[in-house]
Amino acid sequence: PGCALTINMSDSRWLPLEANPEVMNKYVEKLGMKMTWQFHDVYGLDADLLAMVPQPVCSLLLLFPVNRKHEDYREQEEGRIQNDGQVVSGDVYFMKQTIGNACGTIAMLHAICNNQGRLEFGDGYLKEFMAKTKAMSPEERGALLEGDEGITEAHEDSAQEGQTEVNKVMVCHSGSANCRS
């Protein structure tokens, strides 16, 4: 799973996060994840570049440009899902994205929540959010995220970090692919 298809986005918008492992690690640590696992840059998918990634890996976050081809595909998928429905396995933690520019946080939450058995958590917003949303639907999870002050504040703080000037107009999208054992 990656960022959910955005059928009914709310008016809520966040500043985009920089796709920077240092920023992401600091963000999830603020939320209560222990740093026994960390985000790292992946410079490419060929064997030599993948060999540079610390092992083992439990998830891959993807950042990709949004263009007309992507939007056409997204619209087709939205229509197909509206017509045919969609079944998401109960073993997969999935959240509907309802906040504009939140795809980085959603991708990180998908990566973290789908690997709860591997990761360690202290007390904090993340542990509370996972407990509250465990039995919720993807739509309910997305709605709860909108009102979660702790995660929202940590996101806004983290969006100010990094080396890139904050831009309120997103031209990229994030998603995650998770390893399951």
N, C-alpha and C positions, 0 to 999 in steps of 0.2 A: 504494500500500500504506500501511497505517497499523499500529496495534498489531495483532498477530496474535490470532486467536481463541484463547482461553485454555482449551483442552481439558484439558490436564494440567499445571496449575500446580504448581510445587514449593512447599515450605514457606518458601522464601526470600522476604522482603519488604524493600523499600527504603522510605525516607521519600519521599513525593512531592516532585517539584520544583515550585517556583513557576513559573507560566506568565508569565515576566518576561524580556524580551529581554536585559536586563543580566545576569541570572543565567545564562541560557543561553549567551550569548557568552563569559562568563568560564569557564564549564564546558568548552565545546569548545576554548577556547584552552588551558586546563590539559591537555587531552587531546592537544594538538599541532596543532590546526587554525589556520592563519594567518587573520588577521582581514581578508582581502580581500573576504569576504562576511560578512554579519552577519544575525542575527535582528532583526526589527522587529515592533512591534505592528501588527495589522490591526484597525481598529475596526468594520469592516462590509464588506459586499460590494457596496454600491451604488457607482456610478461616482465620485462625489465623494470618498468615503472611500478607495476604491482608488487614487485619484490621489495620495493622501498617502504611499503606500508607495513607497520608493525602488526604481527599476528598474535592471536587469532583476531578475526574481524566478525562482529555480530550484526553490522548494518552498514549500508552505503547510502549516503545522502547525495542526491543529484541536484545540481543547479544548471538550468538550461534556459536558453532564450525563449521568450514568448514571441511567436510570429504568426502570420496568417495561417500557415499550415497547422500549427499547434491549435490555434483557436478553432479552425474547421473541424479537426479531429475531436476536440473537447465538446463541441456542439453536437457532433454526430453521436458521441458516447452518451451525452446527456439525454438525447432523444431516444436512443436505444434503451437506456436504463429506465426512462419514464414509461416507455411502451412495454418492455419485457420484464422489468424489475431487475433486482440485483441481489444475489445472496452472498453475504460476507460470512466466512466461517466464524463460529464463536471463539475459535482459538486465536483469531487475529484481532488485535486492538486497532480499531479504526475510528476516526473522528471526522465529522464533516467540517470543512472550513467555512466559517461564516464571517470571518474578520478579514478585511482587505489587508494585503501585505503581510499576513501572518503565516505564509507557507513555510518559512524557515523554522518557526517555532512548531508548527504542526508536524513537519517532517522530523524534527528532533523528538517530539512527543511520541510519534509513531515508532521511531527507532528505540526509544527508551522503554515505552510501555510494552512493546512486543519482545523485550529482552529482560523483563523484570527478574527472571530467575537467575540471570547472569550478573546483573548489576547490583550494587549496594547503595542503600539510601539511608541518610540520617533523617531526623525530623525536619520537616519543611513543607513548602507548598507542593512540591512534586509528589511526595508520599501521600499527602492529604488528597490531592487531585486524583491520583490513581485509585485510592480507596473509594472516594465518592463516585467515580465514574465507572467502576468495574462492571456493574450490572446495567449500565445505561446504553441506550442506542447511540449510533454515531451522531445523530442530530442533537440528542440531549447533551452529549459530551461537548459538542461545538458551542451550544448555547451556554453551558456552564463555564467554558473557557472565557467567553465574552465578559462574564461578570466576575471572574476570578481576579481580584485586585492584586494579589501577591504575584501571580504569573505575569499579569499585565505590567505591573511596575518593574519587575525584573526584566521583562522584554524591552520596555522603553529605556531603561538604564543601559542595557546591552546594545541597543540600536545606536546609542551615542558613542560606543567604543569602536576601536578599529582605526583603519587608515583611510577609509573611503568617506567622502563627503556624503552626508545623509541626503537621499533623494526620495521624495514622497511618491514619485511615479515609478512603479515597478515595471521593468521590461524583462525580468527573468522570473522563473518559477522554481520552487524546490519540491522534491519528493524524496521518499526513502524506499529502499529495498532491504528487507530483513532476512537474515539467515535463521533458519529454524532447524533444531536438531531433534 
